[in-house]
Amino acid sequence: MNGFHIEVADQRKNFAPGEIIDGAVSWRLEVLPRQVFLRLFWRTKGKGEEDMEVVSETVFDVPETQETRLFSMTLPQSPYSFSGKLVSLVWALELGADGPDAAFQKEIVIAPAGAVIDISMQEP
């Protein structure tokens, strides 16, 4: 059975812009992949079209079928995680491999003071 796991240092999920995030990723795959990747991206959720942007990607070359690797990345200064009545912006880490294997996502928060900004009161 295939599986992916992302472990962030200190079990954190809330971060300030520009902070460094450290952790470990692990996977167990039935077929040897050419590469495994860890992506940092944001996406919008809510009304209208969904937007998405990959901000950073770490590629783990020459992976084994079962392995754990360490990672470290500097988070961007923006955009901030926010939540509103019409739209929200969500950050996530995604661990996956080439081929048909599914990927695993872990949501995180990037905002001043590490808290999602509530814009619901600011929307019409």
Summary of the structure (lengths in Angstrom):
residues: 124
radius of gyration: 15.8
end to end distance: 47.7
largest distance: 51.8
contacts: 330
relative contact order: 0.31
helix: 5%
strand: 56%
